[in-house]
Amino acid sequence: IKVFKPKPKLIIIGGGHIGLALFKIAKNLDFYTIVIDDREEFANEQRFENVEEVYSGDIPNIIKNISINDNTYIVIATRGYEGDLISLRSVIDRNPMYIGMIGSMKKWIKVKETLINENINIEKLESVYAPVGINISSNSVDEIAFGIMAEILLVKNNGSLAHRKNKIK
């Protein structure tokens, strides 16, 4: 018996530098990729070659028409606070396996407080990975994207951050 397991789905909200670098890594890892941005010049098939789905326009309207389940991983990397807030608001109650949001801790606290004041469930907000990614102490776009993808794989595979090297005594 052959068991069919669908590809994990990565939804990248924000087609800027981080979104593009994350997309390239995800494609190499055989994720089904969807890219969304409110700007057509940042969400198109020329920029995201071989993307399964790409959309430009109103993010909440696009999101509501996309299937999201426990095999879905979402990274929010829009160009600013308002876009991140709108994006998180549109996915928080959709129950994906993972939601990560780029930015500083200061921004995350502000977004979280705003959503708490809108009566968004605190436990759902606590499950958001923000700031997103494993801290690999880098400011390089590609390495930040790598840290984000490493965190997604950690969640997907129920992994740990333990090193594998053997200690010889």
N, C-alpha and C positions, 0 to 999 in steps of 0.2 A: 504494500500500500504506500502510495506516494502522498505525502501531506503537503498541501499547498499553503504556504505562509506568505501573505502579501508583504510587499516591501514596506518598510517604515516610511511614513510621510513626514517630510519637513516643510513647514510653511514658514517662509522668510518674509516678514513684513518690514519692508525697507530695502530698496534696491541700490543703496549707496555702496561705498567701498567695503564695509564689513559684510553686507549682504552678498555682494559678488564673491568675495573670498570664501565665505561660508558655503555658498552654492557650489563652488568648485570642489571643495573638500567633500561635501555631501554626495555629489555625483560620483566621485571616486569610491565612495562607500556604498553605492547603489541604493540611495534613498530616492523615493519618489518626491520630486521637488516642485513646490509651488512658490512663486515670487509675486508679491503684491507691493505696489507703491502708488501713491497718489499722483505721481508724475510719469507720463508716458516715456520720457527720455531715460528714466531709470528702471522701467519695467517693460521690456520688449525682448523679442526673440533674438535680436542681433546682439544685445548686451549679454543675455543669458542663453547662450547657445546650448541646445539639447535639453532645455527645461521642459518638464512635462506640461506645466500650466504657468502662464504669466498674465497678470492683470494690472491695469492701471485705472485709477479712478477713486471713487469713494470707498475707503477701506471697510467701514462697517457693512455697507451694502454688498461688497464682494465677499466678505467673511461669512455672512449669513447664508450664502449659497454654496459654501464649501463643506463637504462632509468632514467632520472631526470626530475621532474616537480615541481609544486607548493605544492606538498605534500611530498617533499623531504627535509630532514635536513642533513647537512653535517658538520662533525667535523674533522678538520685536526689536528692530533697529532702524526706526524712522529718523528723520532729520532733527527731531526735537521733542521737547516735553509734551506739547499738545498732541502730536502724532502718536507718541508712545501711549499717552493716556487714553486716547480714542481707541487705539488698537487693543490695549489691554482690556478696556471696558467691553470690547466686542468679542473677546475670546474667553474671558475668565469663567463664564458659566457653561462653557462648551465641553469641559472635562477631557482635555487632551492629556496625554501622559506627562507632558513637560511644557511649561511656558517659561521662557527666559527673556529678560529685558535688559538691553544695554544701557549703560549710563553710570553715573556716580551714585554713591549711597545717599547723598543729599537729595538727588532727583528722585530716587526710589522712595524715600521717606515722604516726600511731597506728593508723589503719585498715590502712594498707599493711603495717606491721610485723606486725600480727596475722595478716593473710592470708599473708604470707611464712612465718610460723611454722606455718601450716596447709598449707604446700607449694603454695600457689597460684603459678602461673608468674609470675615477675618481669616478663617482657616484656609479658604481658597487663596487669599492674598499671601498668606504665610507659605503656601506651596510654590509661589513664583520664585524662580531663580533670578534674583536681582541684587546687586549687579550680576550679570550673566557671566558664566565661564569660570574655568579653573584658573587661579592666579598663577600664571607662569612668568610673572614679572617682566612683561614686554609691552611696548607701545606700538609694535609693528602690526599693521592691519592683518597680515596673513597669520601671524602668531596669535593674535587675539581671536581670530576665527578658529584657529586650531584649538585654543583653550575652550571655546564655546562647544565645538564639536566633541571634544574629549568629555565635557560635562554631559552632553546629550548621550553619548555612548555609555558613560558610567550609569546613568539612569536607566537606559534601555536594557543594559545587560546585567543590572543589579550588581555592579562592580564595587570595588573598593579602591582607595588611593594608595594602597600598600605597594611598596616596591617589590619586584619579583626576584631581585638578586639574592643569592644565597650568601649568608654571612659565614665565613670560615673562621673557626676558633682555633 
